[in-house]
Structure formats: C-alpha cells, structure tokens
Amino acid sequence: MSAAHTPDRVVAVDGAYVAEVRSAKDGRVVARISSRGTLHISQEERDDARRLAACWNACEGISTDELEARAAIAQAQGEQP
C-alpha cells in the first residue's frame, strides 16, 4: 500500500454546488463533496468538508499506513463504532 499523498496542509472551500478540500499551497483539489441532488450544497456538507480538512491537518506527519494501523487497533478494541 502506498503512503504517498498530498503532503501539504489543506483548507475547506465553499462553493454554490460543491464544498472542496484544497491544498493550501497550490489550490489543487484533494476532495470534493457534491450536493445531494439539490441545487445548493447544505450546511452539513460544508461542515463535512471543514471536518475533513481539520482531520487532514491534524494528522500531518503521520503516515497513511500508521493511521490505518491505529484505526484497525482502535476498532478491534471497540473504541470505534
């Protein structure tokens, strides 16, 4: 499994029809949340983009493999639903 990913910090960006998580360095889109069949994106979807960005930034310096391993251990111990 590759541990390569966008190494930069990210920011959540609101749009009328999508909420995006973009590289803070070059603006490249790393995640996009589309509206759920409506004309405009909901506040919940905007909040989801903010949460993704916050989690991404909080995990800076931790490899993807390590994150996945920690999640598997926590799930096995009943710490996650």
N, C-alpha and C positions, 0 to 999 in steps of 0.2 A: 504494500500500500504506500502510495506516495505521501510525503509530508509537505509537498510544495503547495503553497497557497499565496495569495496576495499578502505581502509582508507589511503593508502599510496600515496605519490606523484608518478607520472608516467613519463616515458621517451618514446620517439619515437625511434624505432629501424628499420633501413632499412635492407631489405634482397633482394635477386635477384627476388623473386616471390611474396613476401608479405611485407607490412610495418606493424609493430606491435606497440601497445602501451603496455608497460610492467611496472609492479610495480618496482619502483626504489629500493625498499627494498629487494625483493626476486626474481625478474625477471619473476614473473608469468605474463602470457599474459592476459590482460583485454580487448583488442580489436585487431582485425586483419583486415587489408584491403588487399584483394587479387587483383591481376592484372585482368583487364577486358578483359579476353580472349586472352591476348597476352603472350608472353614468359617472359617478364620482366615487373616489376612494373614501372609505369610512374612517372614523377616528380610531377604531380598533386596529385597522390595517396600518395606519400611520404609527400607532403605538407599537405594533409588531416590528416595524422597520427600526424604530428607535431602540427597541429591546435587542434586536439582532446586532445593531451597531455597538451597543453598550457591552454585550457579551463578547463580541469580537475583540473590542479594545481591551477588555478586562483580561482576556486570555493571551495578550501579547507576550511572546517569549516562551510559550508552552507549545510544543509540537502537537500536530493533529493526532499522531499516534498516541501520545501521552494523554490527551484529552479523551480519546475513545477508550483507552485502558481505564482511566479513572471513572468514566461513566459506567463501564461494564462492572467494575468492582462495586460502585455505589448501588447499582441495580441489583446485583447479586446479594448485597447486604440488606436489601429492602429500603434503601434510602431514597429511591426514586419510584414514582408510580409506574 
